[in-house]
Amino acid sequence: MSYYRAVGELPPKRHTQFRQPDGTLYYEELMGLGGFADDSALLYHENPPMSILRSERVDGPTAISRPNHPLLPRHYRTRQLDGTGADAVLGRQALLANTDVRVSYFAADQPSSLYRNAIGDECVFLASGSATLETVFGRLSVRSGDYVVIPAATTHRWVPDAGEPLRALVIEALGSGHIHPPSRYLSPRGQFLEHAPYCERDLRSPDEPLTVADEPADILVRTRNGWTQLTHGHHPFDVVGWDGGNYPYALNIREFEPITGRIHQPPPVHQVLEAPGAVICAFVPRKFDYHPLSIPAPYSHANVDSDEVLFYVDGEFNSRKGSSIEAGSISLHPSGFIHGPHPGAVEASLGKERTEEYALMLDTFQPLELCASADRCEDESYAWSWARHRAGSTS
Ligand SMILES: [Fe+2]
């Protein structure tokens, strides 16, 4: 994140003596990106954050993948992976992965362990339910439709609310770099520009510190080597204040203001975030194109340099009419495959004035490989679903 925020108690000048009520010093922690050359946050702990008592190897979710070969478009019904008793960290089921990103699904009804991803940022898109995200920066209430961006190295845990399961698609950045708003949306100094489809007022982040009783705490840490459980001597939620431009935040898909035109607008107008080797977009309810001869359905296209993933969240998915796509579905349209609307969808779109769909799109610039959980929920008939088309057919 790029714009400055300050929460809780802070000394007037950084890296100076800042004392607790008993006269002892607070402990500074700088969470800085890019080796002190990029955004950072400066946090003030009551206790030393580096005090660890134990380190143990842990078996966490893995993502063994295989190439999409022979090449096929894919359809996954993620709701088939739902169960009970899972949490938002260890309950992740890997679907797709390449060297830049890993895409997982979870349906969580239990609080997670304390967790720190040391590899990269995470974008967790919530498809249903609500939760409290507890972090060293404070609490953040999150709900269905939120893109929740959690910077690398942020210690946090997920606490789902009672009721509908917390279902989510998780995009983990694996390459160097971070998940952030597209540079073209920002001024040279990081303010959202007028043409951006959302701005600072739409972003939510913790607004008061979260401190709990001091006690040792187990934290799951994910690195490129696997999962480790570090037992800290002090609970990580002991931060009385922080400031800077690197912190978790949420943007709800319903706050994304769609950009429309007289004729069909290309996917980059729907972009929300960018990650190393990937872009993340939002399709939201919007008015269709208003040229008198416009074709509201998208044109067929060969996404030459990217694999395209769509996560269908809610509403009507007009371009997939006649396929078995439903809420919770994921389609993968890989590079090398020409994809477009399903038979009859173009004709059916003529004269329509608006769409009510909600969907997330992820485009990756390296081919995505397929993980075992994807195999478990695949609709194997999807690849052939366009072949029902007959010349002149309108249905
Ligand atoms: Fe596409």
Residues whose N, C-alpha, C, O or C-beta is under 5 A from the ligand:
A	BS01	LIG	E308
